[in-house]
Amino acid sequence: MAIEFKRKPGIVAYLTAGDPDLAATLAIALAAIDNGADVIELGVPFSDPLADGPVIQRASQRAVARGVRLADVLEVARQLRARPACGIVIFSYLNPVVRMGMKRFCAVAADAGVDGVLLTDMIVEEAGEYLAEMRANRLAPIFLAAPTSPDARLKAIAEASQGFVYAISRVGITGTQQNVATDASELVARLRVFTQPRGIPVAVGFGISNAEHVRAVAEFADAAVIGSALVALIERSTPQEAPAAVGRFIAGLRA
């Protein structure tokens, strides 16, 4: 399945793969899909997740301590692909991909049924090899766009992206917030100039954590990315409880 949002707003659910364990990640992802998630972002645990706040940092540390690696995350994606009614995105820092090898990574991801890839620290200005391998394997590259990005850079991001552009709602690290930052709507309006001619949706993330936030995002963007709120919920739950808890949470966002 290609990445698409058939309803507005689309919901992108981020999970740190391997937290609490790989089997639970698959069960949680399936529960999220069954309750309204359009896209699952499988986060590759990394030892130095600089863009992430404490909640996702802790999840990454737990998964890394269990020995979860990029190859394991790709295997979860393969199992998830048996349920085709969702988009699957691998969300990673660049280092694990470089270690596997860009060419091999893209080939294995495509074979596993992955739809798209978001590398948080892959900048569009240096993405030539990455984009070539992504195109060769029919994978959608997804780039982050920040409120501080000048229009020329937003244009380059829109032209390089497929699937969707991930608009960062505010400057800083991931984590739940009280309100959706006003920077988010302004950034999306600037992005639309470049994404609309290409038909590329814009998803907003960083701090989206409840149904009120999702409703607010729906006023100006195509989708909302839910990350830290889900990871925190999983942290508070047992592996057995987590799938049902996440399912209820996603259903509440849809309600």
C-alpha positions in Angstrom: 0.0 0.0 0.0 1.2 3.5 -0.8 1.1 6.1 1.9 -2.2 7.9 1.7 -4.7 9.5 4.0 -8.2 8.5 3.0 -9.8 10.6 5.8 -9.0 13.8 7.4 -7.1 14.1 9.5 -4.9 11.1 8.9 -3.3 9.6 11.9 0.3 8.6 11.9 1.3 6.4 15.0 4.9 6.4 16.0 6.2 3.3 18.0 9.7 2.7 19.2 10.2 -0.8 17.9 11.3 -3.3 20.5 9.8 -1.5 23.4 8.6 -3.3 25.4 9.6 -6.1 23.0 9.3 -6.9 19.3 6.2 -9.1 19.7 4.4 -6.4 21.6 5.4 -3.8 19.0 3.7 -5.9 16.3 0.6 -6.4 18.5 0.4 -2.7 19.4 0.8 -1.7 15.7 -2.1 -4.0 14.7 -4.3 -2.5 17.5 -3.5 1.0 16.3 -4.4 0.1 12.7 -7.6 -1.6 13.8 -8.7 1.5 15.7 -8.0 4.1 13.0 -4.3 4.7 12.4 -3.5 5.2 8.8 0.3 5.0 9.0 2.6 3.2 11.4 6.1 4.7 11.9 8.4 2.0 13.3 11.1 3.9 15.2 14.5 2.3 15.0 16.0 2.4 18.5 19.3 4.4 18.6 21.8 5.0 21.4 21.9 8.8 20.9 18.4 10.0 19.8 19.2 13.7 19.9 15.9 14.9 18.3 13.8 13.1 20.9 12.6 14.0 24.3 13.0 11.9 27.5 10.0 9.6 26.8 11.3 8.3 23.5 14.9 8.5 24.7 14.0 6.0 27.5 12.1 3.8 25.1 15.2 3.7 22.7 17.5 2.9 25.6 15.3 0.0 26.7 15.1 -1.4 23.2 18.8 -1.0 22.6 19.6 -2.7 25.9 17.5 -5.7 24.6 19.6 -5.8 21.5 17.0 -4.6 19.0 18.6 -3.6 15.8 17.6 -2.2 12.4 17.2 -5.7 10.9 14.7 -6.6 13.7 12.6 -3.6 12.9 12.5 -4.5 9.3 11.3 -7.9 10.2 8.5 -6.4 12.2 7.6 -4.4 9.1 7.5 -7.6 7.1 5.1 -9.2 9.5 3.0 -6.0 9.7 2.7 -6.0 5.9 0.5 -9.0 6.1 -2.1 -6.4 7.1 -2.0 -4.3 4.0 -4.5 -1.6 5.1 -1.9 0.7 6.5 1.2 2.7 5.4 4.5 1.5 6.9 7.3 4.0 7.5 10.7 3.2 8.9 11.7 6.1 11.2 15.4 6.2 12.0 18.6 8.1 12.5 21.1 7.8 9.7 23.8 5.8 11.6 22.0 2.5 11.7 21.2 2.7 8.0 24.8 3.6 7.1 26.0 0.7 9.2 23.7 -1.7 7.3 24.6 0.0 4.0 22.3 2.3 2.1 21.8 0.1 -0.9 21.2 -3.0 1.3 18.8 -1.2 3.6 16.6 0.1 0.8 16.5 -3.3 -0.9 15.6 -5.1 2.4 13.0 -2.4 3.3 11.3 -2.7 -0.1 11.3 -6.5 0.2 9.7 -6.3 3.6 6.9 -4.2 2.2 7.9 -0.8 3.7 6.3 2.2 2.0 8.5 5.0 3.1 11.5 6.1 5.2 12.1 9.1 7.4 15.8 9.6 8.4 15.7 12.4 11.0 19.2 13.6 10.4 19.3 13.1 6.6 19.3 16.6 5.2 17.9 17.2 1.7 21.0 19.0 0.6 23.1 15.8 1.0 20.5 13.2 0.0 21.6 12.4 -3.5 22.7 8.8 -2.9 19.8 8.2 -0.6 17.2 9.5 -3.0 18.7 7.4 -5.9 18.4 4.2 -3.8 14.9 5.1 -2.6 13.7 5.7 -6.2 15.4 2.5 -7.4 13.4 0.5 -4.7 10.2 2.5 -5.1 10.3 3.7 -1.5 8.9 7.1 -0.5 11.5 9.5 1.1 9.9 11.6 3.8 11.7 14.7 5.1 11.3 16.9 8.1 10.5 20.6 7.7 11.0 23.1 10.5 9.5 26.5 11.3 13.0 27.9 10.9 13.5 26.6 7.4 13.6 29.3 4.7 11.3 29.0 1.7 14.1 27.8 -0.6 14.7 24.9 1.7 11.0 24.1 2.0 10.8 24.0 -1.8 13.7 21.5 -1.9 12.1 19.4 0.8 8.7 19.4 -1.0 10.4 18.4 -4.3 12.4 15.6 -2.7 9.6 14.2 -0.6 7.0 11.5 -1.4 4.3 10.1 0.7 4.1 13.2 2.9 6.2 16.0 4.4 6.6 15.9 8.2 6.1 19.4 9.5 7.7 19.9 12.9 5.2 21.9 15.0 7.8 23.8 17.0 11.5 24.1 17.4 13.0 21.6 19.9 12.7 18.0 20.8 9.8 15.6 20.7 7.4 15.5 23.7 3.8 16.2 24.6 2.6 19.8 24.8 -0.4 21.6 26.2 -1.3 23.3 22.9 -0.5 23.0 19.2 2.1 25.7 18.4 1.0 28.6 16.2 4.3 28.0 14.3 2.7 24.8 12.9 -0.1 26.4 11.0 2.2 29.1 9.6 4.7 26.4 8.5 2.1 24.3 6.8 0.8 27.4 4.9 4.3 28.1 3.7 4.8 24.4 2.7 1.5 24.3 0.8 2.9 26.6 -1.8 5.3 23.8 -2.8 3.5 20.6 -1.9 0.0 21.3 -3.4 1.2 21.4 -7.0 2.7 17.9 -6.4 -0.2 16.6 -4.4 2.0 15.8 -1.4 0.2 15.8 2.0 1.6 17.5 5.1 1.6 15.8 8.5 2.2 17.7 11.7 4.1 16.2 14.6 6.1 17.0 17.8 3.8 17.6 20.7 0.5 16.2 19.3 -0.9 14.2 22.1 -4.7 14.3 22.4 -8.0 14.6 20.4 -8.1 18.3 20.8 -4.7 18.6 19.2 -5.8 16.3 16.4 -8.9 18.5 15.7 -6.7 21.6 15.7 -4.3 20.0 13.2 -7.2 19.0 11.0 -8.0 22.6 10.4 -4.8 23.2 8.4 -2.9 20.0 7.7 -3.6 16.5 6.3 -2.5 14.4 9.2 -1.3 14.4 12.8 1.7 12.4 14.0 1.3 10.9 17.5 4.5 9.8 19.1 5.5 10.6 22.7 2.0 10.2 24.0 1.8 6.7 22.6 5.3 5.8 23.8 4.5 7.1 27.3 1.2 5.1 27.4 3.2 1.9 26.4 5.7 2.7 29.1 2.9 2.8 31.7 1.4 -0.5 30.5 2.4 -4.1 30.7 3.2 -5.8 27.4 -0.1 -7.6 27.7 -2.1 -4.4 28.4 -0.3 -2.1 25.9 -2.1 -3.2 22.6 -5.6 -2.6 24.1 -4.5 0.7 25.7 -3.1 2.0 22.5 -6.2 0.9 20.6 -8.4 2.8 22.9 -6.2 5.9 22.7 -6.3 5.9 18.9 -10.0 5.3 18.8 -10.4 8.3 21.2 -8.5 10.5 18.7 -10.9 9.4 16.0 -13.9 10.0 18.1 
